[in-house]
Amino acid sequence: MTVSGETTQQTTKQGVLLTEAAAQKVKSLLEQEGRDDLALRVAVQPGGCSGMVYQLFFDERQLDGDEIHDFDGVHVVVDRMSAPYLGGATVDFVDTIEKQGFTIDNPNAGGSCACGDSFS
C-alpha cells in the first residue's frame, strides 16, 4: 500500500517502513546478486559514538522471533532484540549529488551523533 505517495507500509504501525525508493534499490541490488532468497535485515547493535548503530544487510536466515514485512516483494526482517528500537522507523534511499545511500528516520532515537551513523 502506498501512503502519501512515498511510503510502502505494512498494516501494522510498529514495524519498519520502507519507502518506494528504498524498495526499488533493494530489488535492484538483489537482481545484481542473482538471488531471490535474500531479505533485507535491519538491525540495531551496540556501538558508535551515540551508543547504538544501524546494520542493514542481506540475509538468507530466519531467526526465531524475527518480524518479517513485505514491501512490494521486498522482504524486510527485524530480529526481536532490534524491533523495539526500530518500531515506526523509515528506511529510505537517497541519490543526490551530496549523498547516496540508505537512510533511517527513527522516531525512537533520542539523539544521534554528528556523522548520523549512530543514535541513542
N, C-alpha and C positions, 0 to 999 in steps of 0.2 A: 504494500500500500504506500502511496506517496502522500506525504504531508507537507503542505506549503511548497510543493514542487521541488523540495530539496531532500528530505529525509525519507528513506525507506524504513518503515518501522514495523516491528513486531507488535502483536496486540497487547503485550504487557508493557507497563510503564517502567519496570525495574531493570530490564536488560540493557545491553549495549546497543546503541543505534549505529547504523552505517549509512552514510549519505550515498546518493546515487553515484557521485564521482568516485567515492572510495570503492563501492561495489564494482564499478566498471574497471578500475585499476586492478583490483584483486582478480577479477575474471581474466584480464589481460595477462597478468603475471602467471596465473595458473595455466593458461593456454601456452605460454612460453615454456613452462616446465613440462608440458605434455602430460599433466596429471589431473585426474578428476576426482581423486580420492582424498585430496587435502582440504583442510578447513583453515580459516584464519583464526589462530588462537590469540586472544587478547588477555594479558595477564599483568599483574602488579607484583613487583619484587622489592624487597628492601634494598636501598642503595640511593645513589645520587646525593646531591648536596641538600635536598629538602627531606630526605628520608625514604621516599618511595620512587620507583622508576617503572615506566610502562614497558612492556615487552609485546611486540607483535611479530608473529612468525607463523609459517605454515606447519601444520601438524596433521599426521595421519592417525594419531591416537585419540581414543575417547576414554577419559578417566571417570571413575566413579564420582558422581556428584556434579559433573560438567553441565553447564547450561548451554544449550545449542539453539541458535537463532538462524533463520533463513532470510536472506535479503536478495530477492530476485535470483535465486540459485546459488548464492554465495553463503556458505555455512560459516558462522562465527561461533567460536567456542570460548567459554569463560569458565575457569575452574572455580570450585566452590569457595576457595580462600580469597580469590580476587573479586568475586561477584559483589560483595558489599561495598567495595571501593569504586566499582565501575557502574553501579546502577544509574541509568539515565545518561551515561557518558556517550558522546557522539564522536565517532571516528570519521574523519573527512580526509580527502586527498586534495592537496593544493599543488598547482603547477603554474608558478608565476616566474617572472624574471628574478625576483628576490629569493624565492624559496620553492623547493619541490619536495614533496613527501607527505606522509601521513601525519595528521594532527589529531589530538584528542582534546575535546572540550568536555571537562569533567566537573559537574556541579558539586561533587563531593570533595573536591580539592580545596583545602583551606588556604593554601598558598602554593607558589611554585618558585623555582629558582630563576635566575636571570636567563639561563640557557633554555628554559622551558622544557627540559627533558625529565625533570623530577618534580614531585609535589609532596605536600604534607596533608 
